Amino acid sequence: MPSLGFQELFVIFVILLVIFGGSKLPLLGRGMGEGIRNFKRGLRGDDSSELEEKKS
């Protein structure tokens, strides 16, 4: 599996900057981070509703 180096990541960042603009990049990054976090939480089976039910 090929790994991404600094140059490749820089080119991807520049392309994203051109497509989305500077003001949208923080929102895009935040949304992607939340999506990845929710996906990992789903894989682990962590569900906040289950935790709240166990506390009661």
C-alpha positions, 0 to 999 in steps of 0.5 A: 500500500503506497503511503502519502508523502509531504509533497502529495499531501501538499498537492491535495491541500492546494487542490482542496483550497482551490475547490472549496476556498479558505473559509470552507476548509475548517468546516470541511475538516471538522465535518470529516473529523466528526464523521470518522469519530462517529464511524469508529464509535460505531465500529466499537459499538459505543452508543451514548444511549446505551451508556445513559440507560446503564447509568439509570 
